[in-house]
Amino acid sequence: MSRLVKSESELIAMARAELKVHADCPDGMTISIVRDGGSWEFRADADQATSDRPGYPECVAMLVQIGDHLSKQYDVRG
């Protein structure tokens, strides 16, 4: 069974929506997609002040879980 195809911006928007529901993430976190062959995963980045804020590590962990779930359902449009 083939997976549905979404653009990077669509997948990142889906991840941000999930994060709003499940975590209290600090402003300033950047989400990108890293591809590796036929698979992909989310990557979080932030400046030092943002990454030092309470809740940031939990948001990154939640982002990994969300990415694992979405990557099983969707491919990234080339």
Secondary structure in CASP SS format (residue, H / E / C, confidence):
PFRMAT SS
TARGET T0000
AUTHOR 0000-0000-0000
METHOD secondary structure of the structure
MODEL  1
M C 1.00
S C 1.00
R C 1.00
L E 1.00
V E 1.00
K E 1.00
S C 1.00
E H 1.00
S H 1.00
E H 1.00
L H 1.00
I H 1.00
A H 1.00
M H 1.00
A H 1.00
R H 1.00
A H 1.00
E H 1.00
L H 1.00
K H 1.00
V H 1.00
H H 1.00
A C 1.00
D C 1.00
C C 1.00
P C 1.00
D C 1.00
G C 1.00
M C 1.00
T E 1.00
I E 1.00
S E 1.00
I E 1.00
V E 1.00
R E 1.00
D E 1.00
G C 1.00
G C 1.00
S E 1.00
W E 1.00
E E 1.00
F E 1.00
R E 1.00
A E 1.00
D E 1.00
A C 1.00
D C 1.00
Q H 1.00
A H 1.00
T H 1.00
S H 1.00
D C 1.00
R C 1.00
P C 1.00
G C 1.00
Y H 1.00
P H 1.00
E H 1.00
C H 1.00
V H 1.00
A H 1.00
M H 1.00
L H 1.00
V H 1.00
Q H 1.00
I H 1.00
G H 1.00
D H 1.00
H H 1.00
L H 1.00
S H 1.00
K C 1.00
Q C 1.00
Y E 1.00
D E 1.00
V E 1.00
R C 1.00
G C 1.00
END
